[in-house]
């Protein structure tokens, strides 16, 4: 997968992505019905490349279906998706409590001093599960105990 290719549009906007294999222009809104069959690679919550339906291999399609299924199952199970980079914790940034996910992000912030685009999900209840997934993390709140 190639990196994002920005193109100058007639309206002067630099936005659309092009297929990393053939150069076809991707739909402007990657969440639209027109983009439903396009595959995208995500990093730090942003698309880093796309593949048009005509260029996708069976492996590309299978990977996309597996990722979509994981997100559907997580949503049905009460999980929420958050794009990386994010830190999930039971406390807050000033009193973190337990870091459930994103310790590597915190180390990078401490090492470089840069926290651009870093999100924080604070005050998560004890017992919350945070599971890394494609492009982010799935947060599963604790389930109430059956009596």
Secondary structure, 3 states (H helix, E strand, C coil): CCCCCCCECCCCCECCCEECCCCCECCCCCCCHHHCCCEEEEECCEEEEEECHHHCCHHHHHHHHHHHHHHHHHHHCCCEEEECCEEEECCCCCCCCCEEECHHHHHHHHHHCCCCCCEEECCCCCCCEEEEECCEEEEECCCCCCC
